[in-house]
Amino acid sequence: IEATQSAGEPMMMPGLGGPRQLKTGTGRILGRVVSTDSGGPLRRAQVRLTAPEIGVKTALTDAEGRFEFRELPAARFTLNASKSGYVNVQYGQTRPFEQGRPIELADKQVLDKADVAMPRGGVISGRIVDEFGDPLPDALVSAMRQTWSNGRRRLLPTGRTSQTNDLGQFRMYGLPPGEYYISASLRNTDIMMLDAALLGGPSSGASGSTPSSGYAPTYFPGTTTAANAQRVTVAVGQEAQNTDFALAPVRLAKITGTDMTSDGKPLDGGI
């Protein structure tokens, strides 16, 4: 969303209830983004400042890792920093996956030490193959974390994904330290489908007919059930290599039916 402002007019932001007026002021927030490894500055890190009063403001750090936001109103701000290869960090955050601390800025206040220290992210790399050991390109690989809900284990995506190359290789970087479960699946149905004859099953019919086998979403080290998935542990800046596994082949089901109009007639051209 892009906001515009004319001279002497308040900035307006589109919203569900009509244009929303964004505020300005004389407050400032300054700080530095540094590496936890060396303490040195992180150049060209992206810093985002958000609040209902201002929407979203962004800045890039300079050669010394410094950033500055000006003309800020009194408000409660959230500040976070990101840089490729490093773990995204909120201001005031002390542990991975925890919430940071908001910045309470008063009218005309200057906060000059809103510093953020960013650890280098961990990496998980490996290779996805089929049941014959051949590479599977274009497989979607996701890093997931375990949560508990109503006494049951659930795996939720962290947002970190990778796509395999022509050798079946993947590499997910910028991961916070911790334990992960790796899942892989094929999205492209032209690649996903296997002819049943390749699996030693009955023929699927003439050339060009719909294949009857494919691949199920699979967890490392090669299981289709989350309960049997194996954890992969990553430390700060560490790479967990050789996370290789094969996707599990399964027989596909077929669902047929007829689209009908509201008066009970077959619908032509429906999707």
Secondary structure as UniProt FT lines:
FT   TURN            7..8
FT   STRAND          11..13
FT   TURN            16..17
FT   STRAND          20..22
FT   STRAND          27..35
FT   TURN            36..38
FT   TURN            43..44
FT   STRAND          46..51
FT   TURN            52..54
FT   STRAND          55..60
FT   TURN            63..64
FT   STRAND          66..72
FT   STRAND          75..82
FT   TURN            84..85
FT   STRAND          89..90
FT   TURN            91..92
FT   TURN            96..97
FT   STRAND          103..105
FT   TURN            107..108
FT   STRAND          110..111
FT   STRAND          116..118
FT   STRAND          122..129
FT   TURN            131..132
FT   TURN            137..138
FT   STRAND          139..149
FT   TURN            150..151
FT   STRAND          152..163
FT   TURN            166..167
FT   STRAND          169..175
FT   STRAND          178..186
FT   HELIX           189..192
FT   HELIX           196..199
FT   TURN            207..208
FT   STRAND          213..216
FT   STRAND          218..219
FT   TURN            220..222
FT   HELIX           226..228
FT   STRAND          232..234
FT   TURN            236..237
FT   STRAND          239..240
FT   STRAND          245..246
FT   STRAND          248..251
FT   TURN            262..263
FT   TURN            268..269
//
